[in-house]
């Protein structure tokens, strides 16, 4: 995990990680799907926790899609809000004239990026037996 995240080797480490993710997607699709699924669920939990309370509508409408990108040989999922509330998330997140921005989407991204990188690094090592 640390090999990918050291300061002076950050660019090289990220390039190596991306190359290994591609290898994992090709050589061990099952492990790649598990990594993406685990990361998506972890992110969704954090997004629910960071979403402000509004009688539960937004928190209960956090959605993780099914796998996407199969036709491009990529394994990915989208995480966000459903159709029921998704259109209005921008108001509490970005703010309005009468409400300060809460920036909970950006907070979740910043909070989860290192955790998800570590999760992917761990899954790559398992899947490619590094």
N, C-alpha and C positions, 0 to 999 in steps of 0.2 A: 504494500500500500504506500509506504513512505517513498519508494522509488519514483512514483508518479508525481509526488507532491512536493519534492524538495525545491527550494527557491531558485537556485541557479540552473537547475535542470528542468525547470517547469515546462518550457516550451518543448524540449525534447521528450520529456516524460508524457506530456499530453499527446504529442504526435504518436509516441509508442503505444499509449493506451488506446487511441483511436484505431491504430492499425491492429491491435490485439482484439478490440471489440469486433472489427470486421472479420478477423480470423475466427473468432468465437461464433459469429453469426453463420459463417460458412461451415465450420468444422463441427460445431456442437450446438445446433439450433435449439435443442431442448434446454441446455444451460443458459443460452442467450435469452430465450423466452422467459425463463425463471428470473433472470437478472432484471429484465425490463419490468416484469410483473411486480417483483418485490420493490423495485425503485418507485414505480407508479403508486403502489399502495402506501408506501412510506411517505411520499410527497402528499398524497391525498389526505392522510391523517394529519399531517402538519398544516395543510391548508384549512382543514376543518377547525383545527385548534386556533389558528390565527384569524379566522373569519370572525368579525364582530357579531355579537348577539343581536338578532332582530326577530325575536320570537321563533328562531330556529329555521326560518325559510332558507337562508343562504347556506348555513351549515349543513342542513339536510339535503341540499341539492348539489353537493360536490360529486362530480361524476368522473369515473375512469372509463375510457372507451375500451372496446375490444382491440385486439392487435390490428395494426395498420401497417402499410408499407410492404406487404408480402409480394406484390407484383414488382417491386423495385429491389427485392431481396434485402429489405431492411425490416427490422423488428422494432416497432414503436407503439406507444399508446399516448393518447392525449388525456390531460387532467384539467378539469375546470369546473364550471358550473353548468347545470342543465338548462334546457330551454325555458323552464318555468321561471327561473330567477336570473339567468345569465345576462339578460339585457340590462338589468339594473345594478349589477355589481360595480360598474364604473362610478356610480355616484358616491358610495361610501369610500371606495378605494381611492379615487382621484380627487374627491371633494367637490363641493359646490360653493356658490356664493354664501350660503348659510351654514356650511359644514366644512370643517377642516379635513384634508385628505388623511386617510388612515394607512395607506400603503401596505395593506396586508398581503397582497399578491407578491410585491417586491420583497417584503420581509421573508416570506416563505421561500422564495427562490434563493435569496442570500443565505438563509439558514440551512437549507437542504442541499445546496450544491456540493459542499465538501463531504457531506454524509453519503450522498449518492455516488460521488466519485470513488469514495472508499468502498462502497458496496460493489460497484462495477469492478474495481481492481481485485477485490476478493473473489468475485465470480469468475473473472478472467483467469486468475491463478488456478481455481478449481477446475474450470472447464477445459483449459489448455494444459493442465498439469505442469504449470511453471514453478 
